[in-house]
Amino acid sequence: MVSDGHKYLAPVEPTERETYELRGKPCHWSTLQELYVDELKDLFNAENQLLKALPAMAEASTEPKLKKAFQDHLSQTEGHVERLNEIFPVARREADRQGL
């Protein structure tokens, strides 16, 4: 639960496959595992977009502190991508094992 008392992921009327609402809107995940794998995909995509964008942003920056901040962020993002590369195959195998 979040501080306002609303659940982010809440069951809706049960069917053959239970469906959920996310922030009050129906979503396509039928299990939390599916949501987890889908969120990992989104994170992986976002981090890889940053890997492409941050070097150009650093190069275009004329302010030394900003340039360094972009370079530091790139280093952190590379670490995030490494961890996602470790996590995602495990999550995907578990989802496949469960028939998701």
C-alpha positions as MATLAB code, in Angstrom:
seq = 'MVSDGHKYLAPVEPTERETYELRGKPCHWSTLQELYVDELKDLFNAENQLLKALPAMAEASTEPKLKKAFQDHLSQTEGHVERLNEIFPVARREADRQGL';
ca = [
       0.000    0.000    0.000;
       1.037    3.545   -0.634;
       0.666    6.359    1.847;
      -2.715    7.456    0.481;
      -4.125    4.002    1.274;
      -4.623    2.875   -2.343;
      -3.084   -0.305   -3.663;
      -1.019   -0.014   -6.818;
      -1.958   -3.520   -7.941;
      -5.366   -4.757   -6.842;
      -7.419   -7.800   -7.925;
     -10.517   -7.144  -10.017;
     -13.445   -9.518  -10.506;
     -11.946  -13.024  -10.736;
     -12.105  -14.801  -14.075;
     -10.344  -17.895  -15.377;
      -7.162  -15.844  -15.196;
      -7.246  -13.268  -12.447;
      -6.851   -9.749  -13.786;
      -5.563   -6.719  -11.943;
      -5.917   -2.986  -11.847;
      -2.868   -0.778  -11.715;
      -3.571    2.653  -10.271;
      -7.273    2.145  -10.942;
      -6.942    0.986  -14.575;
      -7.193   -2.614  -15.847;
      -3.858   -4.088  -16.865;
      -2.843   -7.127  -18.905;
      -0.836   -8.956  -16.234;
      -2.490  -11.926  -14.648;
       0.253  -12.527  -12.065;
       2.757  -10.448  -10.193;
       5.486  -12.448  -11.954;
       4.236  -11.130  -15.315;
       4.231   -7.593  -13.931;
       7.771   -8.091  -12.598;
       9.109   -9.354  -15.933;
       7.327   -6.572  -17.823;
       8.766   -3.937  -15.484;
      12.253   -5.423  -15.933;
      11.834   -5.090  -19.703;
      10.849   -1.426  -19.303;
      13.821   -0.745  -17.021;
      16.194   -2.501  -19.406;
      14.882   -0.411  -22.314;
      15.150    2.865  -20.384;
      18.669    2.161  -19.155;
      19.839    1.239  -22.661;
      18.362    4.453  -24.041;
      20.359    6.334  -21.409;
      23.530    4.477  -22.436;
      23.075    5.932  -25.909;
      22.026    9.440  -24.854;
      24.357   10.274  -21.968;
      27.638   10.343  -23.952;
      26.139   12.806  -26.431;
      24.758   14.918  -23.607;
      28.162   14.999  -21.892;
      29.899   15.913  -25.130;
      27.431   18.703  -25.861;
      27.754   20.167  -22.377;
      29.927   23.267  -22.046;
      29.656   23.411  -18.243;
      32.371   21.201  -16.635;
      30.229   20.235  -13.629;
      27.341   19.216  -15.873;
      29.679   17.266  -18.169;
      31.048   15.380  -15.136;
      27.523   14.718  -13.852;
      26.558   13.160  -17.206;
      29.745   11.064  -17.184;
      29.081    9.913  -13.600;
      25.500    9.076  -14.511;
      26.746    7.050  -17.477;
      28.986    5.030  -15.178;
      26.059    4.343  -12.829;
      23.807    3.440  -15.750;
      26.360    0.921  -17.012;
      26.173   -0.736  -13.581;
      22.381   -0.789  -13.746;
      22.471   -2.488  -17.143;
      24.928   -5.093  -15.846;
      22.607   -5.921  -12.932;
      19.557   -6.070  -15.193;
      21.455   -8.429  -17.500;
      21.988  -10.695  -14.483;
      18.438  -10.427  -13.124;
      16.363  -10.648  -16.288;
      17.368  -14.160  -17.458;
      16.566  -15.561  -14.007;
      13.164  -13.853  -13.924;
      12.381  -14.953  -17.493;
      13.323  -18.592  -16.748;
      11.070  -18.554  -13.680;
       8.207  -17.103  -15.728;
       8.743  -19.722  -18.455;
       8.810  -22.469  -15.831;
       5.442  -21.243  -14.567;
       4.051  -21.148  -18.101;
       3.788  -17.363  -18.309;
];
